[in-house]
Amino acid sequence: MPPYVRHIRCRPTTLVLLVTGLALFAGRSWVVAVEPSAEVRRQVTQHVSELSSTLRSERVRAEQALLELGPQILELLPPPDETPDQATRIAVRQLRVKLERTAAEQSVQPSRVSLRGHLPVGEIAARIQEQTGNSLSVERLSEASRRRPIDVDFDQTPFWEALLTVCESAQLAWETPATGSSVELLDSEGVQTERQVAAGTGAFLVSVAPLAKQRATLRASLELQSEPRLWPLFVRIADADFRAEQGEPLALFNPLAVTELPMTSRGPAQFNILFRAPEAPVNSITLAGRVSVHVAAAPTEVRFNSLTADRAVYLRHGGVSVTLKQVQVTASADLSRDVMVRLSVAYDSGGPEFESHRTWIYHNEVRLETSGGVRRPSESAFDATRQKDGGIEVEYRFSALSAAELVDCELVYVAPTLLIDVPVEFKFDKCPIH
């Protein structure tokens, strides 16, 4: 049996898991800053000017041409407050909404791996990380395991499927830390198992333990995990979206139950579904279900290169506007500095639904970053206040900074473009019953 206890060694043929996404987005599917070419810039300038044409046919052609250029032009579209012509302003706002939706949907597609050859495990892990944007660590592997060569033949293979195949071929386990920000490969010797794990395709991995029979019920214990690069906020689980059968369908114990589990730590979400046990004894059942994951999609970085400015600093990145309104520095007895920063965030086209998940704003990635690449994450976020412009204002704190760090650092705020619901559908054949 494939071992598991957040340590997972998987046989892709043990249980089959089907996870469906929205569409194929090949190659690097996380957000990468791509500099538009001079020709693209020229086309955008031309087509934007045509949006104010008196001819409807010309305006329609211009809008379609801009849509076909794709999300890469979001940075090139003029902001509403710099667009005096009303027709152009309305058209650009509508274009931005469509392009941001496209970018958001692309960003939550499964990342893909293309790799072929007889290669050491350490090199394979590095290549998978490079291609997918998912942190994949081999630090806890023995030197022998890192150097062990295996055959791989991946052609646009989803990340989870590639990872499980590598672990199976190299006889390795893997685990995710509590933050869910990476996947760590482990030597499988001595790893104990408590669960079976299904192979996954798509941006999410769903696993199931052997079903437990308790009196008149069967309990299915499931776990859902996203690719580390993604930013899930919560998963919505409706028991009515699950079915189990062995010849005849099993009745749900609580068909009206609906649960929302936070995933803001980016760790896996664990949940149970109860069925009424069949009267006749059975050894296994077929289990299928569907959940919806609320994801902060298409994150964008906004960077402030100074914390010593004596006035508010306003920056925009695509349709996101962020203002650094206040920096308060307090000296401690040991001469270190504690820093509080207050940010205001607003979106041109509505942006994320700020109320849709009560606490998502507290889990945005905010950090200080030195010129040497050292990152200091914020300690907490608090006092979030809705603003008149539909944005939000929030404070973050950093402590024990040296004077040199305070001078030599940037404030980096990572904001999602949209919050979207990603459906995850799956099916397990022959789930054993214990």
C-alpha positions as CSV (number, residue, x, y, z in Angstrom):
1,M,0.0,0.0,0.0
2,P,1.2,3.5,-0.7
3,P,2.5,5.0,2.6
4,Y,1.0,8.2,3.9
5,V,0.9,10.4,7.0
6,R,1.5,13.7,5.3
7,H,4.2,11.4,4.1
8,I,3.1,10.1,0.7
9,R,4.5,7.5,-1.6
10,C,2.0,6.8,-4.3
11,R,1.3,4.1,-6.8
12,P,-0.6,5.8,-9.6
13,T,-2.6,2.7,-10.4
14,T,-3.7,2.0,-6.8
15,L,-6.8,4.3,-6.9
16,V,-7.8,6.5,-9.8
17,L,-8.6,10.1,-9.0
18,L,-10.1,12.3,-11.7
19,V,-9.8,16.1,-11.1
20,T,-11.2,18.4,-13.7
21,G,-10.2,22.0,-14.2
22,L,-11.4,24.8,-16.5
23,A,-9.0,24.4,-19.4
24,L,-5.5,23.4,-20.4
25,F,-2.8,26.1,-19.7
26,A,0.5,24.6,-20.7
27,G,3.9,25.4,-19.5
28,R,4.4,27.9,-16.6
29,S,1.0,28.5,-15.2
30,W,1.9,30.7,-12.4
31,V,2.0,34.5,-12.8
32,V,5.1,35.6,-14.7
33,A,5.8,39.1,-15.7
34,V,6.2,39.1,-19.5
35,E,7.4,42.3,-21.2
36,P,5.1,43.0,-24.2
37,S,7.0,43.6,-27.4
38,A,7.2,47.0,-29.1
39,E,4.8,45.7,-31.7
40,V,2.2,44.7,-29.1
41,R,2.6,48.1,-27.5
42,R,2.0,49.8,-30.8
43,Q,-1.1,47.7,-31.5
44,V,-2.5,48.5,-28.1
45,T,-2.1,52.2,-28.5
46,Q,-3.7,52.0,-32.0
47,H,-6.7,49.9,-30.9
48,V,-7.3,51.9,-27.7
49,S,-7.5,55.1,-29.8
50,E,-10.0,53.3,-32.1
51,L,-12.3,52.6,-29.1
52,S,-13.6,56.2,-29.4
53,S,-14.4,56.0,-33.1
54,T,-17.8,57.2,-34.2
55,L,-18.2,54.0,-36.2
56,R,-19.5,51.1,-34.2
57,S,-17.9,48.5,-36.5
58,E,-14.5,50.0,-35.9
59,R,-15.0,50.1,-32.1
60,V,-16.1,46.4,-32.2
61,R,-13.0,45.4,-34.3
62,A,-10.7,47.3,-31.9
63,E,-12.2,45.6,-28.9
64,Q,-11.9,42.2,-30.4
65,A,-8.3,42.8,-31.5
66,L,-7.4,43.8,-27.9
67,L,-9.1,40.7,-26.5
68,E,-7.1,38.5,-28.9
69,L,-3.8,40.0,-27.6
70,G,-4.7,38.5,-24.2
71,P,-3.9,39.3,-20.6
72,Q,-0.4,40.4,-21.5
73,I,-1.8,43.9,-22.4
74,L,-3.4,44.5,-19.0
75,E,-0.4,46.6,-18.0
76,L,-0.7,48.6,-21.2
77,L,-4.4,49.6,-20.9
78,P,-4.8,53.2,-19.7
79,P,-6.2,53.6,-16.1
80,P,-9.7,55.0,-15.9
81,D,-8.5,58.2,-14.2
82,E,-6.3,58.9,-17.1
83,T,-8.9,58.4,-19.8
84,P,-10.9,61.6,-20.5
85,D,-13.0,60.1,-23.3
86,Q,-16.1,58.4,-21.7
87,A,-16.6,55.8,-24.5
88,T,-13.0,54.7,-24.2
89,R,-13.1,54.7,-20.5
90,I,-16.2,52.4,-20.5
91,A,-14.7,50.1,-23.2
92,V,-11.4,49.8,-21.4
93,R,-13.1,49.0,-18.1
94,Q,-15.1,46.2,-19.8
95,L,-12.0,44.9,-21.5
96,R,-10.1,44.8,-18.3
97,V,-12.8,42.8,-16.6
98,K,-12.7,40.2,-19.4
99,L,-8.9,40.0,-19.6
100,E,-8.5,39.7,-15.8
101,R,-11.0,36.9,-15.8
102,T,-9.0,35.1,-18.5
103,A,-5.7,35.7,-16.6
104,A,-7.3,34.4,-13.3
105,E,-8.7,31.3,-15.0
106,Q,-5.3,30.6,-16.6
107,S,-3.5,31.0,-13.3
108,V,-5.5,28.2,-11.6
109,Q,-5.0,25.6,-14.3
110,P,-2.7,22.6,-13.5
111,S,1.0,23.4,-14.1
112,R,2.7,21.1,-16.6
113,V,6.0,19.2,-16.8
114,S,7.8,18.2,-20.0
115,L,10.9,16.2,-19.3
116,R,12.5,13.1,-20.8
117,G,15.6,11.1,-20.0
118,H,17.6,9.1,-17.4
119,L,18.2,11.7,-14.8
120,P,19.2,12.0,-11.1
121,V,16.2,12.6,-8.8
122,G,17.7,15.9,-7.6
123,E,17.9,17.3,-11.1
124,I,14.4,16.1,-11.9
125,A,13.1,17.9,-8.8
126,A,14.9,21.1,-9.9
127,R,13.5,20.9,-13.4
128,I,9.9,20.3,-12.1
129,Q,10.2,23.3,-9.8
130,E,11.5,25.5,-12.6
131,Q,8.7,24.5,-15.0
132,T,5.8,24.6,-12.6
133,G,6.6,27.3,-10.0
134,N,5.9,24.7,-7.3
135,S,8.6,24.6,-4.6
136,L,10.0,21.0,-4.5
137,S,12.7,20.4,-1.9
138,V,15.2,17.5,-1.8
139,E,17.0,18.8,1.3
140,R,15.7,15.9,3.5
141,L,16.7,13.2,0.9
142,S,19.9,11.2,1.4
143,E,22.7,12.0,-1.0
144,A,22.3,8.6,-2.5
145,S,18.6,9.2,-3.2
146,R,19.4,12.6,-4.8
147,R,21.9,11.1,-7.1
148,R,19.8,8.1,-8.0
149,P,18.9,8.2,-11.7
150,I,15.5,7.2,-12.9
151,D,13.8,7.2,-16.3
152,V,11.2,9.9,-16.8
153,D,9.0,10.6,-19.9
154,F,6.8,13.6,-19.2
155,D,5.0,15.5,-22.0
156,Q,2.8,18.3,-20.6
157,T,2.2,16.1,-17.6
158,P,0.3,17.7,-14.7
159,F,2.4,18.5,-11.6
160,W,0.8,16.0,-9.2
161,E,0.9,13.2,-11.7
162,A,4.6,13.9,-12.4
163,L,5.4,14.0,-8.7
164,L,3.7,10.8,-7.9
165,T,5.4,9.1,-10.9
166,V,8.8,10.2,-9.6
167,C,8.1,9.0,-6.1
168,E,6.9,5.6,-7.4
169,S,9.9,5.1,-9.7
170,A,12.5,6.3,-7.1
171,Q,10.6,4.6,-4.1
172,L,10.3,7.9,-2.3
173,A,7.8,9.5,0.0
174,W,6.7,13.2,0.1
175,E,5.2,15.5,2.6
176,T,3.9,19.0,2.8
177,P,4.8,21.3,5.7
178,A,1.9,22.9,7.6
179,T,2.1,26.0,5.5
180,G,1.6,24.0,2.3
181,S,4.1,26.3,0.6
182,S,6.3,23.5,-0.7
183,V,6.6,19.7,-1.2
184,E,9.4,17.9,0.4
185,L,10.8,14.6,-0.9
186,L,11.7,12.0,1.7
187,D,13.4,8.6,1.8
188,S,10.5,6.2,2.2
189,E,12.3,3.8,4.6
190,G,10.6,3.7,7.9
191,V,7.6,5.8,6.8
192,Q,4.4,4.4,8.3
193,T,1.1,4.5,6.6
194,E,-2.3,5.5,7.8
195,R,-4.0,6.3,4.5
196,Q,-4.1,5.3,0.9
197,V,-3.5,8.0,-1.6
198,A,-4.9,8.3,-5.1
199,A,-2.9,9.6,-8.0
200,G,-4.1,13.0,-9.1
201,T,-4.4,15.0,-12.3
202,G,-5.0,18.7,-12.2
203,A,-4.1,21.5,-9.9
204,F,-5.5,19.7,-6.8
205,L,-4.8,16.4,-5.2
206,V,-7.6,14.6,-3.4
207,S,-6.8,11.6,-1.2
208,V,-9.0,9.2,0.8
209,A,-8.4,6.9,3.7
210,P,-9.9,3.4,3.8
211,L,-13.5,3.9,4.8
212,A,-14.2,3.3,8.4
213,K,-17.4,1.4,9.5
214,Q,-18.9,2.8,12.7
215,R,-22.2,1.1,13.7
216,A,-24.6,2.0,10.9
217,T,-22.4,4.4,9.0
218,L,-19.4,4.5,6.7
219,R,-17.0,7.4,7.2
220,A,-14.9,8.6,4.2
221,S,-12.0,10.7,5.4
222,L,-10.7,12.9,2.5
223,E,-8.0,15.5,2.1
224,L,-7.7,18.1,-0.6
225,Q,-4.4,19.9,-1.4
226,S,-3.5,22.5,-4.0
227,E,-0.3,22.9,-5.9
228,P,2.0,24.9,-3.6
229,R,2.0,27.9,-6.0
230,L,-1.7,28.4,-5.7
231,W,-3.5,30.6,-3.2
232,P,-6.6,28.8,-2.0
233,L,-8.8,30.6,0.6
234,F,-11.4,28.0,1.5
235,V,-13.1,24.9,0.2
236,R,-16.9,24.5,0.1
237,I,-18.1,20.9,0.8
238,A,-21.7,20.0,0.2
239,D,-22.5,16.4,1.3
240,A,-25.1,16.2,-1.4
241,D,-22.3,16.4,-4.0
242,F,-20.9,13.0,-2.9
243,R,-22.1,9.5,-3.8
244,A,-21.0,6.1,-2.9
245,E,-22.2,2.8,-4.3
246,Q,-21.6,-0.9,-4.3
247,G,-24.2,-2.2,-6.7
248,E,-26.7,0.2,-5.2
249,P,-26.1,3.8,-4.1
250,L,-25.6,4.3,-0.4
251,A,-27.7,7.0,1.4
252,L,-25.9,10.0,2.8
253,F,-26.1,10.3,6.6
254,N,-26.6,14.1,6.4
255,P,-27.4,15.1,2.8
256,L,-28.1,18.8,3.7
257,A,-24.7,19.4,5.4
258,V,-22.6,22.2,3.9
259,T,-19.2,23.0,5.2
260,E,-16.6,25.7,4.5
261,L,-13.0,25.0,5.5
262,P,-10.4,27.7,5.5
263,M,-7.2,27.0,3.4
264,T,-5.5,30.3,4.0
265,S,-2.5,28.6,5.5
266,R,-2.2,26.8,2.1
267,G,-2.0,23.5,3.9
268,P,-4.4,20.6,3.0
269,A,-8.1,20.7,4.0
270,Q,-9.3,17.5,5.8
271,F,-13.0,16.6,5.9
272,N,-15.3,13.6,6.4
273,I,-18.4,12.4,4.5
274,L,-20.8,10.0,6.3
275,F,-22.9,7.4,4.4
276,R,-25.3,4.9,5.8
277,A,-23.6,1.5,5.8
278,P,-25.1,-1.2,3.4
279,E,-26.9,-4.0,5.0
280,A,-24.8,-6.7,3.3
281,P,-21.1,-6.8,4.1
282,V,-18.9,-5.3,1.4
283,N,-15.1,-4.9,1.1
284,S,-15.0,-1.8,-1.0
285,I,-17.1,0.8,-2.7
286,T,-16.9,3.4,-5.5
287,L,-16.7,7.0,-4.1
288,A,-17.2,10.1,-6.2
289,G,-17.7,13.7,-5.3
290,R,-17.3,17.4,-6.1
291,V,-16.0,20.4,-4.1
292,S,-15.5,24.0,-4.9
293,V,-12.3,25.8,-4.0
294,H,-12.3,29.6,-3.6
295,V,-8.9,30.8,-4.9
296,A,-7.2,34.1,-4.9
297,A,-6.1,34.0,-8.6
298,A,-3.5,35.8,-10.7
299,P,-1.5,37.4,-7.9
300,T,0.4,40.5,-8.8
301,E,3.3,42.1,-6.9
302,V,3.3,45.8,-6.0
303,R,6.7,47.0,-4.7
304,F,7.5,50.1,-2.7
305,N,11.2,50.8,-2.8
306,S,11.4,53.0,0.3
307,L,10.0,53.0,3.8
308,T,11.4,56.4,4.6
309,A,9.2,58.6,2.4
310,D,7.5,61.4,4.4
311,R,4.3,61.3,2.2
312,A,1.9,58.7,0.8
313,V,3.2,56.7,-2.1
314,Y,0.7,55.5,-4.8
315,L,1.5,52.7,-7.2
316,R,-0.7,50.7,-9.6
317,H,-0.1,47.3,-11.2
318,G,-2.6,46.5,-13.9
319,G,-6.0,47.1,-12.4
320,V,-4.7,47.1,-8.8
321,S,-3.9,50.4,-7.0
322,V,-2.0,50.3,-3.7
323,T,-1.2,53.3,-1.6
324,L,1.4,53.2,1.2
325,K,-0.3,55.7,3.5
326,Q,1.7,55.5,6.6
327,V,5.0,54.0,8.0
328,Q,5.5,54.2,11.7
329,V,9.0,53.1,13.1
330,T,9.5,52.5,16.8
331,A,13.0,52.0,18.3
332,S,13.4,49.2,20.8
333,A,15.7,49.1,23.8
334,D,18.1,46.9,21.9
335,L,18.2,49.5,19.1
336,S,16.2,47.3,16.7
337,R,13.2,48.8,14.9
338,D,9.6,47.7,14.9
339,V,7.7,48.9,11.8
340,M,4.0,49.3,11.1
341,V,2.8,50.0,7.6
342,R,-0.7,51.0,6.5
343,L,-1.8,50.2,3.0
344,S,-4.9,51.1,1.0
345,V,-5.8,48.7,-1.9
346,A,-8.4,49.4,-4.6
347,Y,-9.4,47.8,-7.9
348,D,-10.4,49.5,-11.2
349,S,-13.0,46.9,-12.0
350,G,-14.2,45.7,-8.6
351,G,-11.4,43.2,-8.0
352,P,-11.8,40.5,-5.3
353,E,-15.1,40.3,-3.4
354,F,-13.7,41.7,-0.1
355,E,-16.6,40.2,1.9
356,S,-16.8,36.8,0.2
357,H,-14.4,35.2,2.7
358,R,-14.4,37.0,6.0
359,T,-10.6,36.8,6.6
360,W,-8.9,36.5,3.3
361,I,-7.4,40.0,3.4
362,Y,-5.4,39.0,6.5
363,H,-3.6,36.3,4.6
364,N,-2.2,38.2,1.7
365,E,1.5,37.9,1.3
366,V,3.2,41.0,2.6
367,R,7.0,41.1,3.1
368,L,10.1,43.2,3.4
369,E,12.8,42.3,0.9
370,T,16.4,43.4,1.0
371,S,18.6,44.0,-2.0
372,G,20.3,40.7,-1.1
373,G,17.1,38.8,-1.4
374,V,16.4,38.3,2.3
375,R,12.6,38.2,2.9
376,R,10.9,39.2,6.1
377,P,7.2,38.2,6.2
378,S,4.8,40.4,8.2
379,E,3.8,39.2,11.6
380,S,0.1,40.0,11.4
381,A,-2.6,42.0,9.7
382,F,-5.4,43.8,11.5
383,D,-7.9,46.6,11.5
384,A,-9.1,46.0,7.9
385,T,-11.6,48.7,7.0
386,R,-13.7,49.0,3.8
387,Q,-13.2,52.2,1.9
388,K,-15.6,54.3,-0.1
389,D,-13.9,53.4,-3.4
390,G,-14.6,49.7,-2.9
391,G,-11.1,49.0,-1.7
392,I,-9.7,48.1,1.7
393,E,-7.2,49.6,4.2
394,V,-5.1,47.3,6.4
395,E,-2.1,47.5,8.7
396,Y,0.9,45.1,8.8
397,R,3.7,44.9,11.4
398,F,7.4,43.8,11.2
399,S,9.6,43.6,14.3
400,A,13.3,43.5,15.2
401,L,14.6,45.2,12.1
402,S,18.1,46.6,12.1
403,A,18.7,50.1,10.9
404,A,20.5,48.8,7.8
405,E,17.6,46.5,7.0
406,L,15.2,49.4,7.3
407,V,17.1,51.5,4.8
408,D,17.9,48.6,2.4
409,C,14.5,47.1,1.8
410,E,11.4,47.1,-0.3
411,L,7.9,46.6,0.8
412,V,6.3,44.0,-1.4
413,Y,2.5,43.5,-1.4
414,V,1.1,40.6,-3.3
415,A,-2.5,41.2,-4.3
416,P,-4.9,38.8,-6.1
417,T,-6.5,40.0,-9.3
418,L,-9.7,38.1,-8.7
419,L,-11.3,35.6,-6.4
420,I,-12.8,32.7,-8.3
421,D,-14.4,29.4,-7.6
422,V,-12.6,26.3,-9.0
423,P,-14.7,23.1,-9.2
424,V,-12.8,19.9,-8.3
425,E,-14.4,16.7,-9.3
426,F,-13.1,13.3,-8.5
427,K,-13.8,9.6,-8.4
428,F,-12.3,6.7,-6.5
429,D,-12.8,3.1,-7.6
430,K,-12.8,0.3,-5.1
431,C,-12.2,2.2,-1.9
432,P,-11.4,-0.4,0.8
433,I,-13.5,-0.6,3.9
434,H,-11.8,-1.3,7.3
